[in-house]
């Protein structure tokens, strides 16, 4: 029984170390999304934090601020959705397909 508990603790430590490494890696990876035919592009890191926002000058020429706001919102929302998908893919790799957080087995 003690040996099984030790193995579970070691596995937990390995998963925790990998999760910490994954958080660092995700902070360095980026995903992008654009809206309005490329008029607005948002770039997020793998944790969903917006890192860059580019607006084509043509998007503001008409003075339609409401349209620009919609384009920015659409690009940012999609970039964050892509970041969430990236995060979930990487978590599946770390957990071996187990749902996270997973439950420890009954001892």
RONUVEX-128633 format. One record per residue: residue in one letter; z, y, x of N, C-alpha, C, O, CB in turn. Coordinates in nm, 3 decimals, always signed. Glycine has a CB too. Layout:
<pts>
('a' (Z Y X) (Z Y X) (Z Y X) (Z Y X) (Z Y X))
...
</pts>
This chain:
<pts>
('x' (+0.000 -0.118 +0.083) (+0.000 +0.000 +0.000) (+0.000 +0.125 +0.088) (-0.071 +0.221 +0.057) (+0.121 -0.001 -0.094))
('x' (+0.078 +0.127 +0.195) (+0.085 +0.242 +0.284) (-0.049 +0.267 +0.352) (-0.091 +0.381 +0.369) (+0.195 +0.222 +0.389))
('x' (-0.116 +0.158 +0.390) (-0.247 +0.170 +0.455) (-0.348 +0.237 +0.362) (-0.425 +0.322 +0.406) (-0.298 +0.033 +0.498))
('x' (-0.348 +0.200 +0.233) (-0.438 +0.261 +0.136) (-0.409 +0.409 +0.120) (-0.501 +0.491 +0.113) (-0.428 +0.190 +0.001))
('x' (-0.282 +0.445 +0.115) (-0.244 +0.585 +0.100) (-0.289 +0.665 +0.222) (-0.337 +0.777 +0.208) (-0.091 +0.597 +0.081))
('x' (-0.273 +0.607 +0.341) (-0.316 +0.674 +0.464) (-0.467 +0.695 +0.462) (-0.515 +0.801 +0.503) (-0.275 +0.591 +0.589))
('x' (-0.541 +0.597 +0.416) (-0.687 +0.609 +0.408) (-0.727 +0.720 +0.309) (-0.821 +0.795 +0.335) (-0.750 +0.475 +0.365))
('x' (-0.656 +0.730 +0.197) (-0.684 +0.834 +0.098) (-0.655 +0.971 +0.158) (-0.732 +1.065 +0.138) (-0.599 +0.812 -0.032))
('x' (-0.544 +0.983 +0.232) (-0.511 +1.111 +0.296) (-0.617 +1.150 +0.398) (-0.658 +1.266 +0.405) (-0.373 +1.104 +0.364))
('x' (-0.663 +1.053 +0.478) (-0.765 +1.080 +0.578) (-0.896 +1.121 +0.511) (-0.965 +1.213 +0.557) (-0.788 +0.958 +0.666))
('x' (-0.930 +1.054 +0.403) (-1.051 +1.091 +0.329) (-1.039 +1.232 +0.274) (-1.134 +1.311 +0.281) (-1.076 +0.991 +0.215))
('x' (-0.923 +1.264 +0.221) (-0.900 +1.399 +0.168) (-0.914 +1.505 +0.277) (-0.971 +1.611 +0.253) (-0.762 +1.408 +0.105))
('x' (-0.862 +1.476 +0.395) (-0.873 +1.570 +0.507) (-1.019 +1.587 +0.550) (-1.062 +1.698 +0.582) (-0.789 +1.523 +0.625))
('x' (-1.094 +1.477 +0.550) (-1.236 +1.485 +0.587) (-1.314 +1.567 +0.486) (-1.398 +1.650 +0.523) (-1.296 +1.343 +0.597))
('x' (-1.286 +1.545 +0.358) (-1.355 +1.620 +0.252) (-1.319 +1.768 +0.262) (-1.405 +1.854 +0.249) (-1.319 +1.565 +0.112))
('x' (-1.191 +1.797 +0.286) (-1.147 +1.936 +0.298) (-1.215 +2.005 +0.415) (-1.258 +2.120 +0.403) (-0.995 +1.943 +0.313))
('x' (-1.227 +1.937 +0.527) (-1.294 +1.995 +0.644) (-1.442 +2.019 +0.613) (-1.497 +2.122 +0.651) (-1.279 +1.902 +0.767))
('x' (-1.505 +1.924 +0.546) (-1.646 +1.940 +0.511) (-1.666 +2.053 +0.411) (-1.764 +2.127 +0.420) (-1.702 +1.809 +0.454))
('x' (-1.574 +2.068 +0.316) (-1.584 +2.177 +0.219) (-1.571 +2.313 +0.288) (-1.642 +2.407 +0.253) (-1.476 +2.163 +0.110))
('x' (-1.483 +2.322 +0.384) (-1.467 +2.446 +0.459) (-1.594 +2.478 +0.537) (-1.640 +2.592 +0.540) (-1.346 +2.436 +0.555))
('x' (-1.651 +2.376 +0.598) (-1.777 +2.393 +0.672) (-1.888 +2.433 +0.576) (-1.971 +2.519 +0.608) (-1.814 +2.263 +0.747))
('x' (-1.891 +2.372 +0.459) (-1.993 +2.402 +0.359) (-1.983 +2.547 +0.313) (-2.086 +2.613 +0.297) (-1.979 +2.308 +0.239))
('x' (-1.863 +2.597 +0.291) (-1.846 +2.737 +0.250) (-1.904 +2.831 +0.355) (-1.969 +2.930 +0.321) (-1.696 +2.769 +0.228))
('x' (-1.881 +2.801 +0.482) (-1.937 +2.882 +0.590) (-2.090 +2.875 +0.588) (-2.157 +2.977 +0.598) (-1.883 +2.836 +0.726))
('x' (-2.143 +2.755 +0.575) (-2.288 +2.737 +0.573) (-2.351 +2.810 +0.454) (-2.455 +2.874 +0.468) (-2.323 +2.588 +0.568))
('x' (-2.289 +2.799 +0.337) (-2.344 +2.864 +0.218) (-2.343 +3.016 +0.232) (-2.430 +3.084 +0.177) (-2.265 +2.823 +0.094))
('x' (-2.246 +3.068 +0.304) (-2.241 +3.212 +0.327) (-2.356 +3.261 +0.415) (-2.388 +3.379 +0.415) (-2.111 +3.248 +0.390))
('x' (-2.417 +3.169 +0.489) (-2.526 +3.205 +0.579) (-2.664 +3.177 +0.519) (-2.764 +3.227 +0.570) (-2.512 +3.131 +0.710))
('x' (-2.670 +3.098 +0.415) (-2.797 +3.067 +0.350) (-2.825 +3.169 +0.241) (-2.733 +3.229 +0.186) (-2.795 +2.924 +0.290))
('x' (-2.953 +3.189 +0.211) (-2.988 +3.285 +0.108) (-3.089 +3.227 +0.010) (-3.166 +3.137 +0.041) (-3.043 +3.412 +0.170))
('x' (-3.085 +3.282 -0.110) (-3.182 +3.253 -0.214) (-3.228 +3.387 -0.270) (-3.151 +3.483 -0.273) (-3.122 +3.159 -0.328))
('x' (-3.352 +3.394 -0.314) (-3.406 +3.518 -0.367) (-3.473 +3.494 -0.501) (-3.516 +3.383 -0.532) (-3.504 +3.582 -0.270))
('x' (-3.480 +3.600 -0.578) (-3.549 +3.597 -0.705) (-3.607 +3.735 -0.730) (-3.549 +3.836 -0.691) (-3.454 +3.554 -0.822))
('x' (-3.724 +3.737 -0.795) (-3.783 +3.866 -0.826) (-3.815 +3.873 -0.975) (-3.823 +3.771 -1.044) (-3.911 +3.890 -0.742))
('x' (-3.832 +3.995 -1.022) (-3.867 +4.018 -1.162) (-3.972 +4.128 -1.167) (-3.994 +4.199 -1.069) (-3.742 +4.055 -1.247))
('x' (-4.035 +4.142 -1.281) (-4.135 +4.246 -1.298) (-4.254 +4.227 -1.206) (-4.309 +4.325 -1.154) (-4.074 +4.380 -1.275))
('x' (-4.293 +4.103 -1.185) (-4.407 +4.077 -1.096) (-4.379 +4.116 -0.952) (-4.471 +4.155 -0.880) (-4.528 +4.152 -1.145))
('x' (-4.255 +4.105 -0.910) (-4.218 +4.137 -0.773) (-4.172 +4.281 -0.754) (-4.150 +4.324 -0.641) (-4.333 +4.111 -0.683))
('x' (-4.157 +4.354 -0.862) (-4.113 +4.494 -0.850) (-3.968 +4.505 -0.806) (-3.930 +4.601 -0.739) (-4.131 +4.566 -0.983))
('x' (-3.887 +4.407 -0.842) (-3.746 +4.404 -0.803) (-3.717 +4.265 -0.746) (-3.750 +4.163 -0.807) (-3.651 +4.437 -0.924))
('x' (-3.655 +4.262 -0.628) (-3.618 +4.135 -0.566) (-3.470 +4.140 -0.527) (-3.425 +4.234 -0.461) (-3.706 +4.105 -0.441))
('x' (-3.397 +4.039 -0.569) (-3.255 +4.027 -0.535) (-3.237 +3.906 -0.445) (-3.297 +3.801 -0.468) (-3.165 +4.016 -0.663))
('x' (-3.155 +3.921 -0.342) (-3.124 +3.812 -0.250) (-2.974 +3.791 -0.251) (-2.896 +3.885 -0.233) (-3.176 +3.842 -0.107))
('x' (-2.934 +3.666 -0.271) (-2.792 +3.630 -0.272) (-2.766 +3.526 -0.164) (-2.856 +3.452 -0.125) (-2.748 +3.575 -0.412))
('x' (-2.642 +3.521 -0.117) (-2.607 +3.413 -0.027) (-2.576 +3.288 -0.110) (-2.576 +3.293 -0.233) (-2.485 +3.452 +0.064))
('x' (-2.551 +3.178 -0.043) (-2.527 +3.052 -0.112) (-2.400 +3.048 -0.194) (-2.377 +2.952 -0.268) (-2.523 +2.943 -0.015))
('x' (-2.318 +3.151 -0.182) (-2.196 +3.161 -0.263) (-2.216 +3.252 -0.384) (-2.125 +3.269 -0.465) (-2.080 +3.212 -0.178))
('x' (-2.337 +3.310 -0.396) (-2.368 +3.393 -0.511) (-2.348 +3.542 -0.490) (-2.373 +3.621 -0.581) (-2.286 +3.350 -0.625))
('x' (-2.304 +3.581 -0.371) (-2.283 +3.723 -0.343) (-2.419 +3.789 -0.315) (-2.495 +3.741 -0.231) (-2.185 +3.743 -0.222))
('x' (-2.448 +3.898 -0.385) (-2.575 +3.968 -0.366) (-2.573 +4.035 -0.229) (-2.482 +4.113 -0.198) (-2.601 +4.072 -0.480))
('x' (-2.674 +4.005 -0.148) (-2.681 +4.057 -0.012) (-2.787 +4.166 +0.004) (-2.776 +4.250 +0.094) (-2.710 +3.945 +0.084))
('x' (-2.889 +4.164 -0.082) (-2.996 +4.265 -0.071) (-3.061 +4.284 -0.207) (-3.068 +4.192 -0.289) (-3.102 +4.223 +0.036))
('x' (-3.108 +4.405 -0.228) (-3.181 +4.438 -0.350) (-3.295 +4.529 -0.309) (-3.273 +4.635 -0.250) (-3.088 +4.505 -0.458))
('x' (-3.418 +4.488 -0.340) (-3.535 +4.568 -0.306) (-3.605 +4.609 -0.434) (-3.627 +4.528 -0.523) (-3.632 +4.490 -0.213))
('x' (-3.638 +4.738 -0.441) (-3.707 +4.792 -0.557) (-3.835 +4.858 -0.510) (-3.834 +4.949 -0.427) (-3.617 +4.894 -0.634))
('x' (-3.946 +4.811 -0.564) (-4.076 +4.870 -0.534) (-4.078 +5.012 -0.591) (-4.040 +5.032 -0.707) (-4.193 +4.783 -0.594))
('x' (-4.120 +5.111 -0.512) (-4.124 +5.249 -0.563) (-4.203 +5.263 -0.693) (-4.175 +5.353 -0.772) (-4.184 +5.340 -0.458))
('x' (-4.300 +5.177 -0.717) (-4.378 +5.184 -0.840) (-4.291 +5.159 -0.963) (-4.326 +5.200 -1.074) (-4.492 +5.083 -0.836))
('x' (-4.177 +5.091 -0.944) (-4.089 +5.059 -1.057) (-4.019 +5.183 -1.112) (-3.972 +5.182 -1.226) (-3.985 +4.957 -1.014))
('x' (-4.012 +5.289 -1.033) (-3.944 +5.410 -1.078) (-4.040 +5.526 -1.108) (-3.998 +5.632 -1.153) (-3.844 +5.454 -0.974))
('x' (-4.167 +5.505 -1.082) (-4.265 +5.611 -1.103) (-4.271 +5.661 -1.247) (-4.282 +5.781 -1.270) (-4.401 +5.564 -1.061))
('x' (-4.264 +5.571 -1.341) (-4.274 +5.609 -1.481) (-4.146 +5.670 -1.536) (-4.146 +5.726 -1.646) (-4.311 +5.491 -1.563))
('x' (-4.038 +5.660 -1.462) (-3.912 +5.716 -1.508) (-3.841 +5.633 -1.613) (-3.747 +5.680 -1.676) (-3.935 +5.851 -1.560))
('x' (-3.887 +5.508 -1.634) (-3.826 +5.421 -1.736) (-3.705 +5.351 -1.674) (-3.714 +5.237 -1.628) (-3.930 +5.317 -1.791))
('x' (-3.593 +5.420 -1.673) (-3.470 +5.368 -1.613) (-3.422 +5.242 -1.684) (-3.373 +5.150 -1.619) (-3.361 +5.474 -1.616))
('x' (-3.435 +5.237 -1.814) (-3.391 +5.120 -1.890) (-3.469 +4.995 -1.846) (-3.410 +4.888 -1.831) (-3.410 +5.143 -2.041))
('x' (-3.600 +5.009 -1.826) (-3.679 +4.895 -1.778) (-3.634 +4.853 -1.639) (-3.621 +4.734 -1.611) (-3.830 +4.930 -1.778))
('x' (-3.609 +4.951 -1.552) (-3.563 +4.921 -1.417) (-3.429 +4.848 -1.421) (-3.408 +4.752 -1.347) (-3.552 +5.049 -1.335))
('x' (-3.340 +4.893 -1.505) (-3.210 +4.827 -1.518) (-3.228 +4.682 -1.562) (-3.161 +4.593 -1.510) (-3.121 +4.901 -1.618))
('x' (-3.318 +4.658 -1.656) (-3.346 +4.522 -1.703) (-3.403 +4.435 -1.592) (-3.366 +4.319 -1.578) (-3.443 +4.525 -1.823))
('x' (-3.495 +4.492 -1.512) (-3.554 +4.418 -1.401) (-3.450 +4.382 -1.296) (-3.449 +4.270 -1.243) (-3.667 +4.499 -1.337))
('x' (-3.362 +4.477 -1.265) (-3.255 +4.451 -1.167) (-3.162 +4.342 -1.219) (-3.129 +4.249 -1.147) (-3.175 +4.581 -1.137))
('x' (-3.122 +4.354 -1.343) (-3.033 +4.254 -1.402) (-3.098 +4.115 -1.401) (-3.032 +4.016 -1.367) (-2.997 +4.293 -1.546))
('x' (-3.225 +4.108 -1.437) (-3.295 +3.979 -1.439) (-3.302 +3.918 -1.298) (-3.277 +3.799 -1.281) (-3.437 +3.995 -1.497))
('x' (-3.337 +3.999 -1.199) (-3.349 +3.948 -1.062) (-3.213 +3.903 -1.008) (-3.203 +3.797 -0.945) (-3.409 +4.055 -0.971))
('x' (-3.110 +3.981 -1.032) (-2.975 +3.947 -0.984) (-2.924 +3.821 -1.053) (-2.870 +3.732 -0.987) (-2.877 +4.065 -1.008))
('x' (-2.941 +3.813 -1.183) (-2.895 +3.695 -1.257) (-2.963 +3.568 -1.208) (-2.897 +3.466 -1.190) (-2.921 +3.713 -1.408))
('x' (-3.093 +3.574 -1.187) (-3.166 +3.455 -1.140) (-3.126 +3.418 -0.998) (-3.114 +3.300 -0.966) (-3.318 +3.478 -1.148))
('x' (-3.106 +3.517 -0.912) (-3.062 +3.487 -0.775) (-2.926 +3.419 -0.776) (-2.904 +3.324 -0.701) (-3.055 +3.616 -0.690))
('x' (-2.835 +3.465 -0.862) (-2.703 +3.402 -0.871) (-2.713 +3.262 -0.930) (-2.638 +3.173 -0.890) (-2.608 +3.488 -0.955))
('x' (-2.803 +3.241 -1.025) (-2.824 +3.107 -1.081) (-2.876 +3.013 -0.973) (-2.831 +2.899 -0.962) (-2.923 +3.113 -1.200))
('x' (-2.970 +3.061 -0.893) (-3.022 +2.978 -0.783) (-2.914 +2.948 -0.680) (-2.908 +2.837 -0.626) (-3.141 +3.049 -0.714))
('x' (-2.828 +3.044 -0.652) (-2.718 +3.022 -0.559) (-2.623 +2.916 -0.614) (-2.576 +2.830 -0.540) (-2.641 +3.154 -0.532))
('x' (-2.595 +2.920 -0.744) (-2.508 +2.821 -0.808) (-2.571 +2.682 -0.797) (-2.500 +2.584 -0.771) (-2.483 +2.857 -0.956))
('x' (-2.701 +2.673 -0.818) (-2.770 +2.544 -0.807) (-2.761 +2.491 -0.664) (-2.738 +2.372 -0.642) (-2.918 +2.557 -0.849))
('x' (-2.780 +2.579 -0.567) (-2.770 +2.540 -0.426) (-2.630 +2.489 -0.397) (-2.613 +2.386 -0.331) (-2.804 +2.658 -0.334))
('x' (-2.529 +2.560 -0.445) (-2.390 +2.520 -0.426) (-2.365 +2.381 -0.485) (-2.304 +2.295 -0.421) (-2.295 +2.623 -0.490))
('x' (-2.413 +2.360 -0.608) (-2.392 +2.231 -0.674) (-2.462 +2.117 -0.600) (-2.407 +2.008 -0.589) (-2.441 +2.237 -0.818))
('x' (-2.583 +2.142 -0.551) (-2.655 +2.040 -0.473) (-2.576 +2.002 -0.349) (-2.560 +1.884 -0.318) (-2.795 +2.091 -0.433))
('x' (-2.527 +2.103 -0.278) (-2.452 +2.076 -0.155) (-2.320 +2.007 -0.184) (-2.277 +1.922 -0.106) (-2.427 +2.206 -0.079))
('x' (-2.254 +2.043 -0.294) (-2.128 +1.977 -0.330) (-2.151 +1.830 -0.361) (-2.068 +1.746 -0.327) (-2.064 +2.047 -0.451))
('x' (-2.264 +1.797 -0.424) (-2.294 +1.657 -0.452) (-2.309 +1.578 -0.323) (-2.268 +1.463 -0.315) (-2.422 +1.644 -0.537))
('x' (-2.368 +1.641 -0.222) (-2.384 +1.574 -0.092) (-2.247 +1.548 -0.029) (-2.223 +1.440 +0.024) (-2.471 +1.659 +0.003))
('x' (-2.158 +1.647 -0.036) (-2.025 +1.633 +0.023) (-1.944 +1.527 -0.050) (-1.874 +1.448 +0.013) (-1.951 +1.766 +0.019))
('x' (-1.953 +1.527 -0.182) (-1.869 +1.437 -0.261) (-1.932 +1.299 -0.281) (-1.871 +1.212 -0.344) (-1.839 +1.499 -0.394))
('x' (-2.051 +1.279 -0.229) (-2.118 +1.151 -0.248) (-2.152 +1.125 -0.393) (-2.161 +1.010 -0.436) (-2.031 +1.039 -0.196))
('x' (-2.172 +1.232 -0.469) (-2.208 +1.219 -0.610) (-2.089 +1.215 -0.704) (-2.107 +1.216 -0.826) (-2.287 +1.096 -0.629))
('x' (-1.967 +1.212 -0.648) (-1.848 +1.213 -0.733) (-1.831 +1.353 -0.790) (-1.860 +1.451 -0.722) (-1.721 +1.170 -0.653))
('x' (-1.785 +1.364 -0.914) (-1.760 +1.497 -0.969) (-1.647 +1.566 -0.892) (-1.548 +1.502 -0.855) (-1.725 +1.488 -1.119))
('x' (-1.663 +1.694 -0.867) (-1.560 +1.769 -0.795) (-1.493 +1.863 -0.893) (-1.563 +1.920 -0.976) (-1.621 +1.848 -0.674))
('x' (-1.362 +1.882 -0.889) (-1.273 +1.807 -0.803) (-1.250 +1.668 -0.860) (-1.238 +1.651 -0.982) (-1.140 +1.881 -0.786))
('x' (-1.244 +1.570 -0.773) (-1.227 +1.435 -0.823) (-1.080 +1.398 -0.826) (-0.997 +1.457 -0.757) (-1.305 +1.336 -0.736))
('x' (-1.050 +1.300 -0.909) (-0.914 +1.254 -0.926) (-0.884 +1.144 -0.826) (-0.969 +1.060 -0.796) (-0.891 +1.204 -1.070))
('x' (-0.762 +1.145 -0.774) (-0.720 +1.036 -0.688) (-0.695 +0.912 -0.773) (-0.648 +0.924 -0.887) (-0.594 +1.074 -0.607))
('x' (-0.725 +0.795 -0.719) (-0.700 +0.673 -0.798) (-0.550 +0.651 -0.815) (-0.468 +0.697 -0.736) (-0.766 +0.549 -0.730))
('x' (-0.517 +0.578 -0.921) (-0.377 +0.542 -0.946) (-0.328 +0.452 -0.832) (-0.397 +0.358 -0.791) (-0.361 +0.472 -1.085))
('x' (-0.209 +0.481 -0.782) (-0.154 +0.398 -0.672) (-0.054 +0.299 -0.726) (+0.003 +0.221 -0.650) (-0.088 +0.485 -0.563))
</pts>
